[in-house]
Amino acid sequence: KECLCCFGDYPVSALKQCSAGENHNVCRDCIQRYVSEQLDGNGSTVFKCIVSAECSCEYSLAFLDQVLSPTLKKRANEMVALEEIKKAGGDDGTLWQCPKCAHMGFIDGKPTW
């Protein structure tokens, strides 16, 4: 079968597809590059199907866990978790992150230091 991103030929076992079920077959290498670009280049944790701009499917973390390298999987999970924490804290400045380490928490008011 053919990867619809890089157009390379792969065995069926080496391809993954989005949940639309429309044969949006993509190789693991293309998915890895895409996720890395989303994280590093775009700062995004939204991973949409890369086969078609019209496809509304997003790759779930469970899907990505099957495809990504351990290092990239860890980075993606950390960024998604950070985004969720930011959403939970709202935009009122109650989310605080230590400038020297990754410790985070919610505070009342602004830090005084």
RAJOBEL-V788803 format. One record per backbone hydrogen bond with DSSP energy under -1.0 kcal/mol. CO is the residue of the C=O (numbers start at 1). NH is the residue of the N-H. Records with the same first field share a line. If there is no record, write none. Layout:
CO: NH ; NH
This chain:
1: 10
3: 7
8: 3
11: 14
12: 15
16: 26
18: 21
23: 25
25: 4
26: 16
27: 31
28: 32
29: 33
30: 34
31: 35
32: 36
33: 37
34: 38
35: 39
36: 40
37: 41 ; 42
38: 44
47: 59
57: 49
60: 64
61: 65
64: 67 ; 68
69: 73
70: 74
71: 75
72: 76
73: 77
74: 78
75: 79
76: 80
77: 81
78: 82
79: 83
80: 84
81: 85
82: 86
83: 87
84: 88
85: 89
94: 107
96: 105
103: 98
105: 96
